[in-house]
Amino acid sequence: MIRELAGTFDSIFVRDEKLYEGSHAAMEAAIPIVEAAAPWLIEEAHGIAEGCGLSFEETFRLSCSAEAGQWRGCMQRRSEVSIKDVKDDECTSFA
């Protein structure tokens, strides 16, 4: 089941091909952050990857499916929620 989901992950969570590379880069950039905050989650993703024959990166991305969906929503709506005078390649958020 995990391998089947891995094969359909991008079509479910990253439907826009323009966002494909960005989504992969965002998930890869999250690895050291998660590793510092919750190393047991990284260990778990490695174990799942080994058990189902997928790469660690694929398994980690599957584990971050909710975050990938939120990232996609942010990227798709960023022109609506960003300050108009900011360059197109910058993103603004408020805490």
ChimeraX commands (.cxc) that place a marker at each C-alpha (Angstrom):
marker #1 position 0.00,0.00,0.00 radius 0.5
marker #1 position 2.80,2.44,0.84 radius 0.5
marker #1 position 4.47,1.82,-2.53 radius 0.5
marker #1 position 1.17,2.40,-4.34 radius 0.5
marker #1 position 0.62,5.66,-2.48 radius 0.5
marker #1 position 4.18,6.77,-3.26 radius 0.5
marker #1 position 3.42,6.32,-6.95 radius 0.5
marker #1 position 0.39,8.60,-6.75 radius 0.5
marker #1 position 1.63,11.11,-4.16 radius 0.5
marker #1 position 2.52,13.91,-6.55 radius 0.5
marker #1 position -0.70,13.58,-8.54 radius 0.5
marker #1 position -2.67,13.92,-5.29 radius 0.5
marker #1 position -0.70,16.60,-3.46 radius 0.5
marker #1 position 1.25,18.43,-6.18 radius 0.5
marker #1 position -1.04,18.50,-9.20 radius 0.5
marker #1 position 0.55,21.60,-10.74 radius 0.5
marker #1 position 3.76,20.58,-12.55 radius 0.5
marker #1 position 5.21,24.05,-11.89 radius 0.5
marker #1 position 5.14,23.29,-8.17 radius 0.5
marker #1 position 6.68,19.80,-8.46 radius 0.5
marker #1 position 10.33,20.78,-8.00 radius 0.5
marker #1 position 9.50,23.30,-5.30 radius 0.5
marker #1 position 7.54,20.74,-3.31 radius 0.5
marker #1 position 10.40,18.26,-3.45 radius 0.5
marker #1 position 12.89,20.96,-2.42 radius 0.5
marker #1 position 10.64,22.07,0.47 radius 0.5
marker #1 position 10.35,18.54,1.81 radius 0.5
marker #1 position 14.12,17.97,1.50 radius 0.5
marker #1 position 14.78,21.27,3.29 radius 0.5
marker #1 position 12.53,20.10,6.14 radius 0.5
marker #1 position 14.61,16.98,6.84 radius 0.5
marker #1 position 17.31,18.65,9.01 radius 0.5
marker #1 position 14.64,20.65,10.85 radius 0.5
marker #1 position 12.65,17.53,11.69 radius 0.5
marker #1 position 15.86,15.68,12.52 radius 0.5
marker #1 position 16.78,18.35,15.08 radius 0.5
marker #1 position 13.31,18.56,16.62 radius 0.5
marker #1 position 12.14,14.95,16.41 radius 0.5
marker #1 position 14.92,12.52,15.43 radius 0.5
marker #1 position 12.65,9.53,16.17 radius 0.5
marker #1 position 10.45,10.57,13.21 radius 0.5
marker #1 position 13.46,10.45,10.90 radius 0.5
marker #1 position 14.37,7.03,12.30 radius 0.5
marker #1 position 10.80,5.85,11.72 radius 0.5
marker #1 position 10.83,7.10,8.10 radius 0.5
marker #1 position 14.12,5.25,7.50 radius 0.5
marker #1 position 12.58,2.06,8.91 radius 0.5
marker #1 position 9.46,2.36,6.76 radius 0.5
marker #1 position 11.61,3.03,3.69 radius 0.5
marker #1 position 13.72,-0.05,4.36 radius 0.5
marker #1 position 10.66,-2.19,5.02 radius 0.5
marker #1 position 8.76,-1.27,1.87 radius 0.5
marker #1 position 11.67,-0.80,-0.53 radius 0.5
marker #1 position 11.33,2.94,-1.10 radius 0.5
marker #1 position 13.90,5.67,-0.73 radius 0.5
marker #1 position 14.00,7.58,2.54 radius 0.5
marker #1 position 13.08,10.78,0.67 radius 0.5
marker #1 position 9.91,9.23,-0.77 radius 0.5
marker #1 position 8.89,7.88,2.61 radius 0.5
marker #1 position 9.58,11.21,4.31 radius 0.5
marker #1 position 7.48,13.05,1.72 radius 0.5
marker #1 position 4.61,10.62,2.34 radius 0.5
marker #1 position 4.92,11.32,6.05 radius 0.5
marker #1 position 4.64,15.03,5.30 radius 0.5
marker #1 position 1.52,14.80,3.14 radius 0.5
marker #1 position -0.48,17.27,5.25 radius 0.5
marker #1 position 2.38,19.76,5.16 radius 0.5
marker #1 position 2.73,19.27,1.39 radius 0.5
marker #1 position -0.94,20.08,0.94 radius 0.5
marker #1 position -0.61,23.22,3.04 radius 0.5
marker #1 position 2.53,24.26,1.13 radius 0.5
marker #1 position 0.70,23.78,-2.17 radius 0.5
marker #1 position -2.21,25.92,-0.97 radius 0.5
marker #1 position 0.15,28.67,0.11 radius 0.5
marker #1 position 1.99,28.64,-3.20 radius 0.5
marker #1 position -1.21,28.64,-5.26 radius 0.5
marker #1 position -2.70,31.58,-3.36 radius 0.5
marker #1 position 0.43,33.57,-2.66 radius 0.5
marker #1 position -0.43,36.32,-5.15 radius 0.5
marker #1 position -3.68,36.89,-3.25 radius 0.5
marker #1 position -2.09,37.03,0.19 radius 0.5
marker #1 position 1.26,38.68,-0.55 radius 0.5
marker #1 position 2.09,42.36,-0.39 radius 0.5
marker #1 position 1.76,43.75,-3.91 radius 0.5
marker #1 position 5.06,45.69,-3.91 radius 0.5
marker #1 position 7.16,42.62,-3.13 radius 0.5
marker #1 position 9.06,40.91,-5.96 radius 0.5
marker #1 position 7.26,37.93,-7.53 radius 0.5
marker #1 position 9.77,35.44,-6.13 radius 0.5
marker #1 position 9.33,36.46,-2.50 radius 0.5
marker #1 position 6.73,35.27,-0.03 radius 0.5
marker #1 position 5.40,37.17,2.96 radius 0.5
marker #1 position 3.66,35.74,6.00 radius 0.5
marker #1 position 2.61,37.08,9.36 radius 0.5
marker #1 position 2.75,35.13,12.61 radius 0.5
marker link #1:1,2 radius 0.2
marker link #1:2,3 radius 0.2
marker link #1:3,4 radius 0.2
marker link #1:4,5 radius 0.2
marker link #1:5,6 radius 0.2
marker link #1:6,7 radius 0.2
marker link #1:7,8 radius 0.2
marker link #1:8,9 radius 0.2
marker link #1:9,10 radius 0.2
marker link #1:10,11 radius 0.2
marker link #1:11,12 radius 0.2
marker link #1:12,13 radius 0.2
marker link #1:13,14 radius 0.2
marker link #1:14,15 radius 0.2
marker link #1:15,16 radius 0.2
marker link #1:16,17 radius 0.2
marker link #1:17,18 radius 0.2
marker link #1:18,19 radius 0.2
marker link #1:19,20 radius 0.2
marker link #1:20,21 radius 0.2
marker link #1:21,22 radius 0.2
marker link #1:22,23 radius 0.2
marker link #1:23,24 radius 0.2
marker link #1:24,25 radius 0.2
marker link #1:25,26 radius 0.2
marker link #1:26,27 radius 0.2
marker link #1:27,28 radius 0.2
marker link #1:28,29 radius 0.2
marker link #1:29,30 radius 0.2
marker link #1:30,31 radius 0.2
marker link #1:31,32 radius 0.2
marker link #1:32,33 radius 0.2
marker link #1:33,34 radius 0.2
marker link #1:34,35 radius 0.2
marker link #1:35,36 radius 0.2
marker link #1:36,37 radius 0.2
marker link #1:37,38 radius 0.2
marker link #1:38,39 radius 0.2
marker link #1:39,40 radius 0.2
marker link #1:40,41 radius 0.2
marker link #1:41,42 radius 0.2
marker link #1:42,43 radius 0.2
marker link #1:43,44 radius 0.2
marker link #1:44,45 radius 0.2
marker link #1:45,46 radius 0.2
marker link #1:46,47 radius 0.2
marker link #1:47,48 radius 0.2
marker link #1:48,49 radius 0.2
marker link #1:49,50 radius 0.2
marker link #1:50,51 radius 0.2
marker link #1:51,52 radius 0.2
marker link #1:52,53 radius 0.2
marker link #1:53,54 radius 0.2
marker link #1:54,55 radius 0.2
marker link #1:55,56 radius 0.2
marker link #1:56,57 radius 0.2
marker link #1:57,58 radius 0.2
marker link #1:58,59 radius 0.2
marker link #1:59,60 radius 0.2
marker link #1:60,61 radius 0.2
marker link #1:61,62 radius 0.2
marker link #1:62,63 radius 0.2
marker link #1:63,64 radius 0.2
marker link #1:64,65 radius 0.2
marker link #1:65,66 radius 0.2
marker link #1:66,67 radius 0.2
marker link #1:67,68 radius 0.2
marker link #1:68,69 radius 0.2
marker link #1:69,70 radius 0.2
marker link #1:70,71 radius 0.2
marker link #1:71,72 radius 0.2
marker link #1:72,73 radius 0.2
marker link #1:73,74 radius 0.2
marker link #1:74,75 radius 0.2
marker link #1:75,76 radius 0.2
marker link #1:76,77 radius 0.2
marker link #1:77,78 radius 0.2
marker link #1:78,79 radius 0.2
marker link #1:79,80 radius 0.2
marker link #1:80,81 radius 0.2
marker link #1:81,82 radius 0.2
marker link #1:82,83 radius 0.2
marker link #1:83,84 radius 0.2
marker link #1:84,85 radius 0.2
marker link #1:85,86 radius 0.2
marker link #1:86,87 radius 0.2
marker link #1:87,88 radius 0.2
marker link #1:88,89 radius 0.2
marker link #1:89,90 radius 0.2
marker link #1:90,91 radius 0.2
marker link #1:91,92 radius 0.2
marker link #1:92,93 radius 0.2
marker link #1:93,94 radius 0.2
marker link #1:94,95 radius 0.2
view
